[in-house]
Amino acid sequence: AVFLGLWVEESHGEELHRGGFDGMYTYFATDGFTFGSSRKNWPRMANFAASRKMLFAPSFGPGYEDTSIRPWNRKNSRGREGGGYFMASWDAAEA
């Protein structure tokens, strides 16, 4: 079994490492919603994980829309941009 912990805030990386997790994932598919979901942070997060022999799994999707369950969260909605949003996230994950 592999155990991944959710990395939302910047401090969570060290906490997950101390907690004995095998790696971390970011959950939210909205760039900029949290520290963990911000694509600009993924290279640093990936390096952190690799230096501790942990896995890093950034989460992303073709867009993001959750206002049917979180009507207050419209600011974090992201359109699909004809596949562009997904590809930008994919490219960031590969970097």
C-alpha positions, -999 to +999 in steps of 0.1 A: +000+000+000+010+036-006-002+064+017-005+099+003-014+129+024-031+161+013-008+190+008-028+222+011-008+248+030+029+253+027+037+238+061+020+205+052+050+191+033+071+189+064+042+176+085+035+148+059+071+139+059+072+137+097+039+117+097+055+089+077+034+093+045+048+079+012+040+111-006+015+139-011-012+150-035-028+184-040-066+176-045-079+209-059-080+214-097-079+252-094-046+269-100-042+294-071-070+280-048-044+269-022-007+267-019-008+231-030-030+237-060-009+266-073+011+254-103+039+279-096+046+259-064+047+225-080+084+224-089+094+234-053+070+208-039+082+181-063+118+188-053+109+187-016+093+153-021+121+139-042+147+150-017+129+130+010+122+100-013+085+108-013+060+108-042+044+140-054+011+138-073-003+172-083-040+171-090-055+188-120-085+185-143-099+199-175-114+228-156-130+233-122-166+241-113-181+232-079-206+260-073-235+235-072-221+223-038-201+254-029-221+284-043-197+308-025-167+294-045-174+309-079-140+328-078-122+294-080-141+282-111-120+276-142-132+271-177-119+244-199-104+268-225-108+243-253-084+219-235-059+247-227-065+247-190-058+209-188-027+212-210-012+241-189-017+220-158-002+189-175+028+209-186+033+223-151+030+188-136+057+176-160+081+205-153 
